[in-house]
Amino acid sequence: MKQFRSIAKTPPKGWNSWDCYGASVTEAEVKQNAVYMKNHLKEYGYEYVVVDIQWYEPTADSSLYHAFAELEMDEYSRLIPAVNRFPSAAGGAGFKPLGDYIHSLGLKFGIHYMRGIPRQAVHTNTSIMDTGKTAKDIAKPNSICPWNTDMYGVDTTKPGAKAYYRSLIDLFGSWGVDFLKVDDIADSKLYGGHLDEIAMLRQVIDESDYDIVLSLSPGPASLEHGAFLQKHANMWRLTDDYWDNWQQLYDMFERCEKWAPFVREGNWPDCDMLPLGHLGILSVDGGGSDRRTRFTQSEQRTMLTLWSLFKSPLFYGGELTDIDSWTLDLLQNEQLINMHQSGENPEQISREDDIVIWKSESSETIWLAVFNLNDSAQHVILDLKKVLKPYHFDRNELITDELEIAPHDVTVYEFKKN
C-alpha cells in the first residue's frame, strides 16, 4: 500500500475560493486565479487551485447556504458540478475539463466535499455504484451538519458504505483531483470528529490508483486525536473558519504551541487559509463583505511568519488578479519560503508579557522570530546566547540584541550553523 505522507512532503500551498467567493465561485473565476498563480506564484511553491463548497449547487450566490437546495447529482448518489457555473462540465464531463486545464498550467487541482451522502440521494433512494445497495441503506440520518443541509452521515458499518466512498474517490480521481478538502469531519465538538468516516476515506484513497492530498475541516480538531489524525490525513484544521481579525490571530499562537509536536513530513496541522488581499467579493462571512483585508501590514507579517515557522499549509484566500504589490512581495518572501519548506521541529521558546519567541531550524539554518502581541510598541532585550545555547553560529559576537517591535509585529533572525 502506498504511503500517503509522501505526496505532501512539505506543507501544501495554493489558492482556495472560499474567502472571496463563498459558495458561489464559477469556472471563469477559478481559471483567472489559476492563470495568475501560474504566472506569479508557481515558482514560489504555490501549486494547488481549490474549488470550495457548493460547486454542485446551481443557485449558490454567496457564502450563505440555501437550505435543502436542489443539487446536481449522478445516478450513483454522487454530486457533480453545476453546469450553469462550470460550463465545461456539460455532457457528464464533470470536473475533468477544468482539472485538465489546471494541470496544463503546471498546477494541481483540488475540490471541497462534504462528509457523507446527499440527503437528496437518500430521499430519492438512488443507487450506490457496483452494489445492490441504495443511499438509504448506508445513510445515518441522525448524523447531520449543523450549518449545512446537503448531507447525511454514512454508517460505515453498513454494506455498501465503503463502496460509496470508493466510488467518490474513483470519480474525483478520474477528474484529475489532486487535493480533497473534506468538511464537517474534523471538529471534535461534533460526534467526536467522525473518526470512522475519516478512517474509511483514508482506506479507500490508499487502495485507489490516485495520489490525493487529504485535508480535514473544520476545526478545532482535538489534541487527543492527534496521533489518529497523523495516521489518516495530510492536513487537519486547528480552528473553525479563520478570518481577518486580530483576536483570531492572537489565539492562533496558543493553538500552534499545542500542536507543534504533531508537525512532521506529510502531516501538517492547518491554521486555515490566509485572509489577505481582496476578500468577501461574494461572501458575508467573517464579519464583513466586499473588502480589503482588515489586517494591518504588521499583522500580515506576523501571520505569515507564524504560519511559515509552524509549517501550516498556505492557501491564499483573496482574489489574486487584483492583489497589491506589498502582499505579493510577502507571499514571495524568500526567507519565509525557506523556513516554511526547510524548517523542522518548530517550537515556541518562550512567552512573557505577550512577547513570544518561536524557533525552527534546518540542517544549515536557525530561524528565530520575536513576536509582539501587545497593542503598543515594545522594547525587547533579547539574550541570544540563552535562546540559542545548544548551538554555535557565525554571528557569535552578537550576544544580546535590543530591538523595538511595533504592535502586532515581528522581528525575524536567521543564523547559519557552523
C-alpha positions as CSV (number, residue, x, y, z in Angstrom):
1,M,0.0,0.0,0.0
2,K,1.3,3.4,-0.9
3,Q,2.5,5.9,1.8
4,F,0.2,8.9,1.7
5,R,2.6,11.2,3.5
6,S,5.0,11.0,0.5
7,I,2.6,13.1,-1.6
8,A,2.8,16.1,0.8
9,K,6.4,16.1,2.0
10,T,6.2,19.8,2.5
11,P,3.1,21.8,3.5
12,P,0.8,22.4,0.5
13,K,0.5,25.9,-0.8
14,G,-2.1,27.4,-3.2
15,W,-5.4,29.3,-3.6
16,N,-8.9,28.5,-2.3
17,S,-12.1,30.1,-3.5
18,W,-14.0,30.4,-0.2
19,D,-12.7,33.7,1.4
20,C,-13.6,35.7,-1.7
21,Y,-16.4,33.8,-3.4
22,G,-18.0,31.8,-0.6
23,A,-20.2,29.0,-2.1
24,S,-20.7,30.7,-5.5
25,V,-17.4,30.5,-7.4
26,T,-17.6,30.0,-11.1
27,E,-15.3,28.3,-13.6
28,A,-14.2,31.6,-15.1
29,E,-13.1,32.9,-11.6
30,V,-11.2,29.7,-10.8
31,K,-9.4,29.9,-14.2
32,Q,-8.4,33.6,-13.8
33,N,-6.9,32.8,-10.3
34,A,-5.1,29.7,-11.7
35,V,-3.5,31.8,-14.5
36,Y,-2.3,34.4,-12.1
37,M,-0.9,31.7,-9.8
38,K,1.0,30.2,-12.7
39,N,2.5,33.5,-13.8
40,H,3.4,35.0,-10.4
41,L,3.4,32.3,-7.6
42,K,4.1,28.9,-9.1
43,E,7.9,29.4,-8.9
44,Y,7.5,30.1,-5.2
45,G,5.8,26.8,-4.5
46,Y,2.2,27.7,-4.8
47,E,0.5,25.0,-6.8
48,Y,-2.9,23.9,-5.6
49,V,-6.1,25.5,-7.0
50,V,-9.0,24.5,-4.8
51,V,-12.7,24.9,-5.6
52,D,-14.5,25.2,-2.3
53,I,-18.0,24.2,-1.2
54,Q,-21.3,24.0,-3.2
55,W,-19.9,23.6,-6.6
56,Y,-22.8,21.2,-7.2
57,E,-25.5,23.8,-6.4
58,P,-26.9,25.8,-9.3
59,T,-28.4,28.5,-7.1
60,A,-25.4,29.3,-4.9
61,D,-24.8,33.1,-4.9
62,S,-22.8,33.9,-1.7
63,S,-21.4,32.3,1.4
64,L,-25.0,31.9,2.7
65,Y,-26.2,28.3,2.2
66,H,-29.6,27.7,0.7
67,A,-31.4,25.1,2.9
68,F,-32.4,21.9,1.0
69,A,-31.5,23.4,-2.3
70,E,-31.7,21.1,-5.4
71,L,-28.3,19.8,-6.1
72,E,-26.7,18.3,-9.3
73,M,-26.2,14.6,-8.7
74,D,-25.5,11.5,-10.8
75,E,-27.3,8.2,-10.8
76,Y,-24.9,6.8,-8.2
77,S,-25.6,9.3,-5.4
78,R,-22.6,11.4,-6.2
79,L,-22.6,15.2,-6.5
80,I,-21.4,16.6,-9.8
81,P,-20.6,20.2,-10.9
82,A,-23.5,22.7,-11.6
83,V,-23.2,23.3,-15.4
84,N,-24.5,26.8,-15.2
85,R,-21.4,27.7,-13.1
86,F,-19.0,25.3,-14.6
87,P,-19.9,25.1,-18.3
88,S,-17.2,22.6,-19.2
89,A,-18.9,20.0,-17.0
90,A,-21.7,19.7,-19.5
91,G,-22.5,16.3,-21.0
92,G,-21.3,14.3,-18.0
93,A,-17.7,15.6,-18.2
94,G,-17.7,16.6,-14.6
95,F,-14.6,18.5,-13.4
96,K,-12.3,16.7,-15.9
97,P,-12.0,19.6,-18.3
98,L,-11.3,22.1,-15.5
99,G,-8.8,19.7,-14.0
100,D,-7.1,19.2,-17.3
101,Y,-6.9,23.0,-17.7
102,I,-5.3,23.5,-14.2
103,H,-2.9,20.7,-15.0
104,S,-2.0,22.3,-18.3
105,L,-0.7,25.3,-16.3
106,G,1.6,23.1,-14.4
107,L,-0.6,23.3,-11.3
108,K,-2.7,20.9,-9.2
109,F,-6.4,20.7,-8.9
110,G,-8.4,20.5,-5.6
111,I,-12.1,20.4,-4.6
112,H,-14.1,20.5,-1.4
113,Y,-16.6,17.8,-0.5
114,M,-19.0,17.5,2.5
115,R,-18.8,14.4,4.7
116,G,-21.4,11.8,3.9
117,I,-24.1,11.2,1.3
118,P,-26.5,13.7,-0.2
119,R,-29.9,13.9,1.6
120,Q,-31.3,14.2,-1.9
121,A,-29.9,10.8,-2.7
122,V,-31.4,9.3,0.4
123,H,-34.8,10.8,-0.2
124,T,-34.9,9.6,-3.9
125,N,-33.1,6.4,-2.9
126,T,-30.6,6.4,-5.7
127,S,-28.1,3.6,-6.2
128,I,-24.6,3.0,-4.8
129,M,-22.3,2.1,-7.7
130,D,-21.3,-1.6,-8.2
131,T,-23.5,-2.7,-5.3
132,G,-27.1,-3.8,-4.9
133,K,-27.4,-1.1,-2.2
134,T,-29.0,2.3,-2.2
135,A,-28.4,5.6,-0.4
136,K,-31.0,4.7,2.2
137,D,-29.1,1.5,3.1
138,I,-25.9,3.4,4.2
139,A,-27.2,6.7,5.4
140,K,-27.0,7.8,9.1
141,P,-29.9,10.3,9.1
142,N,-29.2,11.5,12.7
143,S,-25.6,12.5,11.7
144,I,-26.1,15.9,10.1
145,C,-24.0,19.0,9.7
146,P,-25.3,21.8,12.0
147,W,-24.6,24.5,9.4
148,N,-25.3,22.9,6.0
149,T,-28.3,20.8,4.9
150,D,-26.7,18.9,2.0
151,M,-25.7,15.6,3.6
152,Y,-26.4,12.8,5.9
153,G,-23.5,11.0,7.5
154,V,-22.6,7.5,6.3
155,D,-22.9,4.5,8.6
156,T,-19.5,2.8,8.0
157,T,-20.7,-0.5,9.4
158,K,-23.3,-0.9,6.7
159,P,-22.7,-3.0,3.5
160,G,-22.2,-0.5,0.6
161,A,-20.7,2.3,2.7
162,K,-17.1,1.6,1.7
163,A,-18.2,1.1,-1.9
164,Y,-19.9,4.6,-1.9
165,Y,-16.7,6.3,-0.6
166,R,-14.6,4.3,-3.1
167,S,-16.9,5.4,-5.9
168,L,-16.4,9.1,-4.9
169,I,-12.6,8.7,-4.9
170,D,-12.7,7.0,-8.3
171,L,-14.9,9.8,-9.7
172,F,-12.7,12.5,-8.3
173,G,-9.5,10.7,-9.5
174,S,-11.0,10.5,-13.0
175,W,-11.4,14.2,-12.9
176,G,-7.8,14.7,-12.0
177,V,-8.4,15.8,-8.4
178,D,-5.0,16.1,-6.5
179,F,-6.4,17.6,-3.3
180,L,-9.5,16.8,-1.4
181,K,-10.8,19.0,1.4
182,V,-13.5,17.1,3.3
183,D,-15.7,19.2,5.5
184,D,-17.9,18.6,8.6
185,I,-15.5,15.9,9.7
186,A,-12.7,17.1,11.9
187,D,-14.5,19.2,14.6
188,S,-14.0,17.4,17.9
189,K,-17.1,19.0,19.3
190,L,-19.4,17.1,16.9
191,Y,-19.7,13.4,17.5
192,G,-16.0,13.1,18.4
193,G,-14.7,14.1,15.0
194,H,-16.4,11.4,12.8
195,L,-13.3,9.2,13.2
196,D,-15.0,6.2,11.4
197,E,-15.6,8.2,8.2
198,I,-12.1,9.6,8.3
199,A,-10.6,6.1,8.6
200,M,-12.8,4.8,5.7
201,L,-11.7,7.7,3.5
202,R,-8.1,7.0,4.2
203,Q,-8.6,3.4,3.3
204,V,-10.3,4.0,0.0
205,I,-7.8,6.6,-1.0
206,D,-4.9,4.3,-0.2
207,E,-6.5,1.5,-2.1
208,S,-7.1,3.6,-5.2
209,D,-4.8,4.4,-8.0
210,Y,-4.8,8.1,-7.2
211,D,-2.4,10.4,-5.2
212,I,-4.8,12.7,-3.4
213,V,-3.8,15.0,-0.5
214,L,-6.5,14.6,2.2
215,S,-7.4,17.8,4.1
216,L,-9.9,17.7,7.0
217,S,-12.1,20.6,8.1
218,P,-13.3,22.4,10.1
219,G,-11.7,22.5,13.5
220,P,-10.9,22.7,16.2
221,A,-9.5,19.2,16.0
222,S,-8.9,17.5,19.3
223,L,-5.3,17.1,20.6
224,E,-6.4,13.7,21.9
225,H,-6.9,12.6,18.3
226,G,-3.5,13.9,17.2
227,A,-1.9,10.5,16.6
228,F,-5.1,9.3,14.8
229,L,-5.0,12.3,12.5
230,Q,-1.4,11.8,11.7
231,K,-2.2,8.3,10.7
232,H,-5.1,9.2,8.4
233,A,-4.7,12.8,7.0
234,N,-2.2,15.1,5.4
235,M,-3.8,18.2,6.9
236,W,-6.4,18.9,9.7
237,R,-7.8,22.2,10.9
238,L,-6.9,23.7,14.3
239,T,-9.7,26.2,14.2
240,D,-13.2,27.0,12.9
241,D,-13.1,29.4,9.9
242,Y,-10.3,31.9,10.3
243,W,-10.8,35.5,9.3
244,D,-9.0,38.8,9.2
245,N,-9.4,39.9,12.8
246,W,-6.6,40.3,15.4
247,Q,-8.2,38.2,18.1
248,Q,-8.3,35.1,15.9
249,L,-4.6,35.6,15.0
250,Y,-3.7,36.2,18.7
251,D,-5.5,32.9,19.6
252,M,-3.6,31.0,17.0
253,F,-0.3,31.3,18.9
254,E,-1.7,29.1,21.7
255,R,-3.1,26.6,19.2
256,C,0.2,26.4,17.4
257,E,2.1,25.8,20.6
258,K,-0.1,22.9,21.5
259,W,0.0,21.3,18.0
260,A,3.7,21.8,17.2
261,P,4.7,18.3,18.4
262,F,2.5,16.8,15.6
263,V,4.2,18.6,12.8
264,R,6.1,16.2,10.6
265,E,6.7,15.3,7.0
266,G,3.3,14.6,5.4
267,N,1.3,15.7,8.5
268,W,0.5,19.4,8.7
269,P,-1.8,20.8,11.3
270,D,-3.6,23.5,9.5
271,C,-4.1,27.1,10.7
272,D,-6.6,27.7,7.8
273,M,-6.5,30.0,4.8
274,L,-4.7,33.3,4.6
275,P,-7.5,36.1,4.5
276,L,-5.4,38.6,2.6
277,G,-5.9,41.0,-0.3
278,H,-9.4,41.3,-1.7
279,L,-11.9,39.3,0.3
280,G,-15.6,38.8,0.6
281,I,-16.5,39.6,-3.0
282,L,-19.5,37.3,-2.8
283,S,-19.1,36.3,0.9
284,V,-20.7,37.7,4.0
285,D,-18.7,35.5,6.4
286,G,-16.0,36.8,8.8
287,G,-17.8,39.9,9.9
288,G,-17.6,41.7,6.6
289,S,-18.4,41.7,2.9
290,D,-16.5,43.0,-0.1
291,R,-13.3,44.5,1.4
292,R,-9.5,44.5,1.5
293,T,-8.1,42.6,4.4
294,R,-8.6,44.2,7.8
295,F,-5.2,43.0,8.9
296,T,-2.5,45.7,9.2
297,Q,0.8,45.2,7.4
298,S,2.3,44.3,10.8
299,E,-0.4,41.7,11.4
300,Q,0.1,40.2,8.0
301,R,3.8,39.8,8.6
302,T,3.1,38.2,11.9
303,M,0.6,35.8,10.4
304,L,2.8,34.7,7.5
305,T,5.8,34.3,9.9
306,L,3.9,32.2,12.4
307,W,2.3,30.0,9.6
308,S,5.7,29.6,8.0
309,L,7.6,28.7,11.2
310,F,4.8,26.4,12.3
311,K,4.7,24.9,8.8
312,S,1.0,25.3,8.3
313,P,-0.3,24.8,4.8
314,L,-0.5,28.2,3.0
315,F,-3.7,28.8,1.0
316,Y,-4.3,32.4,-0.2
317,G,-8.0,33.3,0.3
318,G,-8.3,36.5,-1.7
319,E,-8.8,37.3,-5.4
320,L,-5.4,37.0,-6.9
321,T,-5.9,39.1,-10.0
322,D,-6.1,42.4,-8.1
323,I,-3.5,41.6,-5.4
324,D,-1.4,44.6,-4.3
325,S,2.4,44.6,-4.7
326,W,3.0,44.6,-1.0
327,T,1.0,41.4,-0.4
328,L,2.5,39.7,-3.4
329,D,6.0,40.5,-2.1
330,L,5.1,39.0,1.2
331,L,4.0,35.7,-0.5
332,Q,7.2,35.7,-2.5
333,N,9.4,36.4,0.5
334,E,12.5,34.2,0.2
335,Q,13.1,33.9,4.0
336,L,9.6,32.9,4.8
337,I,9.6,30.4,1.9
338,N,12.8,28.8,3.1
339,M,11.7,28.4,6.7
340,H,8.3,27.1,5.5
341,Q,9.8,24.5,3.2
342,S,13.1,23.6,5.0
343,G,12.4,24.3,8.7
344,E,12.0,21.4,11.1
345,N,11.0,21.0,14.8
346,P,9.1,24.3,15.2
347,E,8.6,25.3,18.8
348,Q,7.6,28.1,21.0
349,I,10.7,29.0,23.0
350,S,9.1,31.5,25.4
351,R,6.1,33.7,26.0
352,E,6.3,36.5,28.6
353,D,4.1,39.6,28.7
354,D,2.9,38.7,25.1
355,I,6.4,38.8,23.7
356,V,6.5,35.4,22.0
357,I,9.6,33.7,20.6
358,W,9.4,30.8,18.1
359,K,12.3,28.8,16.6
360,S,12.7,26.5,13.6
361,E,15.8,25.0,12.0
362,S,17.1,23.2,9.1
363,S,20.5,21.3,8.7
364,E,22.1,24.7,7.9
365,T,20.0,27.4,9.4
366,I,18.2,28.5,12.6
367,W,15.3,30.9,12.3
368,L,14.2,32.8,15.3
369,A,11.0,35.0,15.4
370,V,10.2,37.5,18.1
371,F,6.5,38.5,18.1
372,N,5.0,41.4,19.9
373,L,1.4,40.6,20.5
374,N,0.8,43.7,22.6
375,D,-1.3,46.6,21.4
376,S,1.7,49.0,21.9
377,A,5.3,49.0,20.7
378,Q,7.7,47.1,23.0
379,H,11.4,47.4,23.8
380,V,12.9,44.0,23.9
381,I,16.3,42.9,25.1
382,L,17.0,39.5,23.6
383,D,19.6,37.2,25.1
384,L,20.6,35.3,22.0
385,K,23.1,33.2,23.8
386,K,20.4,31.9,26.2
387,V,17.9,31.3,23.4
388,L,20.3,29.5,21.1
389,K,22.5,27.9,23.8
390,P,22.8,24.4,22.2
391,Y,24.1,26.0,19.0
392,H,27.1,27.7,17.7
393,F,26.6,30.3,14.9
394,D,28.6,32.6,12.8
395,R,27.4,35.8,14.5
396,N,28.7,34.7,17.9
397,E,29.7,38.3,18.6
398,L,26.0,39.1,18.9
399,I,25.3,38.0,22.5
400,T,22.4,40.3,23.1
401,D,20.3,42.5,20.9
402,E,18.0,45.3,21.7
403,L,15.0,46.0,19.4
404,E,11.8,48.0,19.2
405,I,8.9,46.0,17.8
406,A,5.8,47.7,16.6
407,P,2.4,46.5,18.0
408,H,1.3,43.2,16.5
409,D,4.6,42.9,14.5
410,V,7.5,40.5,14.4
411,T,11.3,40.6,14.0
412,V,13.0,37.6,12.4
413,Y,16.6,36.4,12.8
414,E,18.3,34.0,10.6
415,F,21.6,32.3,11.7
416,K,23.8,29.9,9.7
417,K,25.1,27.0,11.7
418,N,28.8,26.4,11.9
